[in-house]
Amino acid sequence: MTKAIDWNAKRMNLRDMVAQRGDRILVAIGVSNGVEARQLHHCLHELYEQNAVPDYIGGFITFVSGYLCAAMYGLADMGYILRSEIVQQTNIIEQATWLAALDNGKSAFPIGVDIDTGYGNEPSAVLLTCRQVHKQGGQYVQIEDQFAINKTCGHMDGALGTGKNVISIEDMISLRINPAASYAKSQKDFMIMARTDAISPYGFDEGIRRGQLYAEAGAEMIFIEALENDQQLADAAREFQNSSALLLANMIEGSPKTPYKSPYELHKMGYGMGLYCIGTLLAARVAQQRYFNIIGKGDSVMAGIEMDPERWFDGFNMIIGRNQTERINMLFRR
């Protein structure tokens, strides 16, 4: 008889991960769909089994990115995504990682979710967003201080290409952080990250000031977006070294806004979290462009790309859960 399956797949608790990290860095990695989420789960747990995860990494987070969610619709991250899309994306990632946890018996990683400006101009809208994301498995939300009507990716220069605009500190705290933090305090598995985009319009000092005020207002994690150089990266880490809030650095491969650093480099600088939010999509685009070029020229992909054929179709089917589905089906068939 086929072995019974324990349907109570475990998911790591982010609040516990933060409490137990010591001085280690947490690494959040963005995924754009269910298969990437499953592959991330399997890959990271294989690294743990090989003792290949370095001691300075205190854990991983699966990140639901607004940029990636917009890209799945063929759109730039320029304010097109609404609450319903990011909630559905969270549901997809939670479902995929739950299945992956069932598949290999390893706990799923916590899920963090980018909720842009909260999808509304009133505290009630932010509360609704937090509740819906939390119901779908999100354990923290990232909320920012850009204007809602013309927000863009933090590494873009605003909707018109002339710079980003941010709301007042008072409005960010009263309308966004306060309702989100109030909801988080009522839950055992939910946290708030406050992001400021103030460096773009007002400079580094204002970004630091806002980050500190947002932490005082109840944000347990702070994200100062688009730090411009190595000195700003180092200074920001130093400014928050005694803060109770966890400081995050956002790394986007190839972006001219912020110097790229590895998790090791960020750890040495004193950051509590490194976010690698869209690299999976950037890497996939390069691979896809190469594939399209080979096919478009009438050539053989299998000859043009060095890859073990067994890692293509069969390898993908294994990651996506074909064998798992067969096991489940056999369990219930008589």
C-alpha positions as CSV (number, residue, x, y, z in Angstrom):
1,M,0.0,0.0,0.0
2,T,1.2,3.5,-0.8
3,K,2.5,5.4,2.3
4,A,0.0,7.9,3.6
5,I,0.7,11.6,3.1
6,D,0.8,14.0,6.0
7,W,-1.3,16.9,4.6
8,N,-0.2,19.3,7.3
9,A,2.8,20.7,5.4
10,K,4.8,23.0,7.7
11,R,5.8,26.5,7.0
12,M,8.5,28.3,8.8
13,N,7.4,31.2,11.0
14,L,9.1,34.5,10.0
15,R,8.8,36.1,13.4
16,D,10.6,33.1,14.9
17,M,13.2,33.3,12.2
18,V,13.9,37.0,12.9
19,A,14.1,36.3,16.7
20,Q,16.5,33.4,16.2
21,R,18.8,34.9,13.6
22,G,21.3,36.5,15.9
23,D,23.6,38.7,13.7
24,R,22.9,36.6,10.6
25,I,21.3,37.9,7.5
26,L,18.0,36.8,6.1
27,V,17.7,36.5,2.3
28,A,14.4,37.2,0.5
29,I,14.2,35.9,-3.1
30,G,11.5,37.0,-5.5
31,V,9.6,34.5,-7.6
32,S,7.2,35.3,-10.4
33,N,5.1,32.1,-10.6
34,G,4.4,28.7,-9.0
35,V,7.1,26.8,-10.7
36,E,9.8,29.2,-9.7
37,A,8.5,29.0,-6.1
38,R,8.6,25.2,-6.2
39,Q,12.1,25.2,-7.7
40,L,13.4,27.7,-5.1
41,H,12.0,25.5,-2.3
42,H,13.7,22.4,-3.7
43,C,17.0,24.1,-4.6
44,L,17.4,25.8,-1.2
45,H,16.6,22.6,0.8
46,E,19.1,20.7,-1.4
47,L,21.7,23.2,-0.4
48,Y,20.9,22.7,3.2
49,E,21.2,18.9,2.8
50,Q,24.6,19.5,1.2
51,N,25.6,21.8,4.1
52,A,26.2,24.4,1.5
53,V,24.3,27.2,3.1
54,P,26.8,29.4,4.9
55,D,26.5,30.1,8.6
56,Y,26.0,33.8,8.1
57,I,22.6,33.2,6.4
58,G,19.9,32.9,9.0
59,G,17.1,31.8,6.7
60,F,15.3,32.4,3.4
61,I,12.0,34.1,2.5
62,T,10.0,33.6,-0.7
63,F,9.1,37.1,-1.9
64,V,6.0,38.1,-3.9
65,S,7.1,41.1,-5.9
66,G,4.9,43.8,-7.3
67,Y,7.4,44.2,-10.2
68,L,7.2,40.5,-11.0
69,C,3.4,40.4,-10.7
70,A,3.1,43.3,-13.1
71,A,5.6,41.6,-15.5
72,M,3.3,38.5,-15.5
73,Y,0.7,40.7,-17.2
74,G,3.3,42.1,-19.6
75,L,3.3,45.4,-17.8
76,A,5.9,47.6,-16.3
77,D,5.9,48.2,-12.5
78,M,4.2,51.6,-12.8
79,G,1.1,51.3,-10.7
80,Y,-1.0,48.9,-12.8
81,I,-1.3,46.1,-10.2
82,L,-4.2,46.2,-7.8
83,R,-5.0,44.4,-4.6
84,S,-6.8,41.5,-6.3
85,E,-3.7,40.7,-8.5
86,I,-1.2,40.7,-5.6
87,V,-3.5,38.7,-3.4
88,Q,-4.0,36.1,-6.2
89,Q,-0.3,36.0,-6.8
90,T,0.3,35.4,-3.1
91,N,-2.3,32.5,-3.2
92,I,-0.4,31.0,-6.2
93,I,3.0,31.1,-4.4
94,E,1.5,29.8,-1.2
95,Q,-0.2,26.9,-3.0
96,A,3.0,26.0,-4.9
97,T,5.2,26.1,-1.9
98,W,2.7,24.1,0.2
99,L,2.8,21.4,-2.5
100,A,6.6,21.5,-2.6
101,A,6.7,21.1,1.2
102,L,4.4,18.0,0.9
103,D,6.6,16.7,-1.9
104,N,9.9,16.6,-0.1
105,G,8.8,16.8,3.6
106,K,10.7,20.0,4.2
107,S,9.1,23.1,5.7
108,A,8.1,25.8,3.3
109,F,9.8,29.2,3.7
110,P,7.9,32.3,4.9
111,I,6.3,34.4,2.3
112,G,6.7,38.2,2.1
113,V,4.5,40.4,-0.1
114,D,5.0,43.7,-1.8
115,I,1.7,45.7,-1.4
116,D,3.0,48.9,-3.0
117,T,1.1,51.8,-1.3
118,G,-1.6,49.6,0.2
119,Y,-4.1,49.9,-2.6
120,G,-6.2,52.7,-1.2
121,N,-6.0,56.1,0.3
122,E,-7.6,55.3,3.7
123,P,-6.5,53.1,6.6
124,S,-9.4,50.8,6.0
125,A,-8.0,49.9,2.6
126,V,-4.5,49.1,4.1
127,L,-6.2,46.9,6.7
128,L,-8.1,45.1,4.0
129,T,-5.0,44.5,2.0
130,C,-3.1,43.1,5.1
131,R,-6.0,40.8,5.9
132,Q,-6.3,39.4,2.4
133,V,-2.6,38.9,2.0
134,H,-2.4,37.3,5.4
135,K,-5.2,34.9,4.6
136,Q,-3.4,33.7,1.5
137,G,-0.2,32.9,3.5
138,G,1.8,36.2,3.5
139,Q,3.8,36.7,6.7
140,Y,4.9,40.2,6.1
141,V,3.9,43.1,3.9
142,Q,6.1,45.7,2.4
143,I,4.4,49.1,2.2
144,E,5.9,52.3,0.8
145,D,5.6,56.0,1.0
146,Q,5.2,56.9,-2.7
147,F,2.1,58.6,-4.0
148,A,-0.5,56.0,-4.9
149,I,-1.6,57.5,-8.2
150,N,1.8,57.6,-9.9
151,K,4.0,55.1,-8.1
152,T,6.7,53.1,-9.9
153,C,9.4,50.5,-9.2
154,G,11.8,52.0,-6.7
155,H,14.7,51.8,-9.3
156,M,12.7,53.8,-11.9
157,D,12.4,57.5,-12.1
158,G,8.7,57.9,-11.6
159,A,5.8,57.7,-14.0
160,L,7.1,60.5,-16.2
161,G,10.8,59.7,-15.9
162,T,11.3,62.9,-13.9
163,G,11.6,61.5,-10.4
164,K,9.4,59.8,-7.7
165,N,7.0,61.6,-5.4
166,V,6.4,60.7,-1.8
167,I,3.7,61.5,0.7
168,S,4.3,63.2,4.0
169,I,5.8,61.4,6.9
170,E,2.6,62.1,8.9
171,D,0.4,60.6,6.2
172,M,2.6,57.5,5.8
173,I,2.5,56.8,9.5
174,S,-1.2,57.6,10.1
175,L,-2.7,56.2,6.9
176,R,-0.4,53.3,6.1
177,I,1.9,52.1,8.9
178,N,-0.5,52.5,11.9
179,P,-3.3,50.4,10.5
180,A,-0.9,47.8,9.2
181,A,1.1,47.6,12.5
182,S,-2.2,47.4,14.4
183,Y,-3.2,44.4,12.4
184,A,0.2,42.8,12.8
185,K,0.1,43.1,16.5
186,S,-3.0,41.0,16.6
187,Q,-1.4,38.1,14.7
188,K,1.4,35.7,15.7
189,D,2.7,35.3,12.1
190,F,2.5,38.7,10.5
191,M,5.0,41.6,10.4
192,I,5.3,45.0,8.7
193,M,8.1,46.4,6.5
194,A,8.0,50.1,5.8
195,R,9.8,51.3,2.7
196,T,10.8,54.9,1.9
197,D,11.6,56.3,-1.6
198,A,12.6,59.6,-0.2
199,I,16.2,59.5,-1.3
200,S,15.1,60.2,-4.9
201,P,13.3,63.6,-4.3
202,Y,14.9,64.6,-1.0
203,G,18.3,63.0,-0.5
204,F,19.9,60.4,1.7
205,D,19.4,62.2,5.1
206,E,15.7,62.4,4.6
207,G,15.6,58.7,3.7
208,I,17.4,57.8,6.9
209,R,15.1,60.1,8.9
210,R,12.0,58.6,7.5
211,G,13.3,55.1,8.1
212,Q,13.9,55.9,11.8
213,L,10.5,57.5,12.2
214,Y,8.8,54.6,10.5
215,A,10.5,52.2,12.9
216,E,9.4,54.3,15.9
217,A,5.9,54.1,14.5
218,G,5.8,50.3,14.7
219,A,7.4,49.0,11.5
220,E,9.5,46.0,12.5
221,M,11.5,46.0,9.2
222,I,12.8,49.1,7.4
223,F,13.6,49.4,3.6
224,I,15.4,52.5,2.4
225,E,15.0,52.2,-1.4
226,A,17.6,53.1,-4.1
227,L,20.7,53.8,-2.0
228,E,23.0,55.4,-4.5
229,N,26.5,54.3,-3.7
230,D,28.7,52.2,-1.4
231,Q,29.0,55.1,1.1
232,Q,25.2,55.4,1.4
233,L,24.9,51.6,1.8
234,A,27.5,51.6,4.6
235,D,26.1,54.7,6.3
236,A,22.5,53.4,6.3
237,A,23.7,50.1,8.0
238,R,25.6,52.1,10.6
239,E,22.6,54.4,11.3
240,F,20.4,51.3,12.1
241,Q,22.9,49.2,13.9
242,N,21.3,49.8,17.3
243,S,17.7,49.8,16.0
244,S,15.2,47.2,17.0
245,A,14.0,47.2,13.4
246,L,15.6,44.9,10.8
247,L,17.2,46.9,8.0
248,L,16.8,45.6,4.4
249,A,19.0,46.3,1.3
250,N,17.4,45.8,-2.1
251,M,19.6,44.4,-4.8
252,I,18.6,44.5,-8.4
253,E,21.0,43.0,-10.9
254,G,22.2,45.5,-13.4
255,S,20.4,48.5,-11.9
256,P,22.4,51.8,-11.9
257,K,20.6,53.0,-8.8
258,T,22.3,50.8,-6.1
259,P,25.6,49.0,-6.2
260,Y,25.1,45.3,-6.3
261,K,26.2,43.3,-3.2
262,S,26.1,39.6,-2.4
263,P,24.4,38.3,0.8
264,Y,27.9,37.9,2.3
265,E,28.8,41.5,1.5
266,L,25.5,42.8,3.0
267,H,26.0,40.7,6.1
268,K,29.5,42.1,6.6
269,M,28.0,45.6,6.3
270,G,25.5,44.9,9.0
271,Y,22.3,44.4,7.1
272,G,19.6,42.2,8.6
273,M,18.0,41.3,5.3
274,G,18.9,41.2,1.7
275,L,16.2,41.3,-1.0
276,Y,16.9,39.8,-4.4
277,C,13.5,40.6,-5.8
278,I,13.5,40.3,-9.6
279,G,16.7,38.4,-10.5
280,T,14.8,35.2,-11.3
281,L,12.9,37.0,-14.1
282,L,16.0,38.8,-15.4
283,A,17.9,35.6,-15.6
284,A,15.0,33.8,-17.3
285,R,14.6,36.6,-19.8
286,V,18.3,36.1,-21.0
287,A,17.8,32.4,-21.3
288,Q,14.5,32.8,-23.1
289,Q,16.0,35.3,-25.6
290,R,18.8,32.8,-26.4
291,Y,16.2,30.1,-26.9
292,F,14.0,32.2,-29.2
293,N,17.1,33.3,-31.2
294,I,18.1,29.7,-31.8
295,I,14.7,28.5,-32.8
296,G,14.2,31.7,-34.9
297,K,17.3,30.8,-36.9
298,G,16.0,27.3,-37.5
299,D,18.7,25.7,-35.4
300,S,18.6,23.0,-32.7
301,V,18.2,24.2,-29.1
302,M,19.6,20.9,-27.8
303,A,22.8,21.5,-29.9
304,G,23.0,25.2,-29.2
305,I,22.7,25.1,-25.4
306,E,24.8,23.0,-23.2
307,M,22.4,21.1,-21.0
308,D,21.8,17.6,-19.9
309,P,18.6,16.6,-21.9
310,E,17.3,14.8,-18.8
311,R,17.2,18.1,-16.9
312,W,14.9,19.6,-19.5
313,F,11.4,18.0,-19.9
314,D,11.7,15.3,-17.2
315,G,13.5,17.6,-14.8
316,F,10.9,20.3,-15.2
317,N,8.1,17.8,-14.7
318,M,9.7,16.6,-11.5
319,I,9.9,20.2,-10.1
320,I,6.3,21.0,-11.2
321,G,5.0,17.9,-9.3
322,R,4.2,15.3,-11.9
323,N,5.5,12.4,-9.7
324,Q,3.8,13.9,-6.7
325,T,0.5,14.0,-8.5
326,E,0.9,10.4,-9.5
327,R,1.6,9.4,-5.9
328,I,-1.4,11.2,-4.7
329,N,-3.6,9.6,-7.3
330,M,-2.3,6.1,-6.6
331,L,-3.0,6.7,-2.9
332,F,-6.7,7.0,-3.4
333,R,-7.3,4.6,-6.3
334,R,-8.5,1.1,-5.4
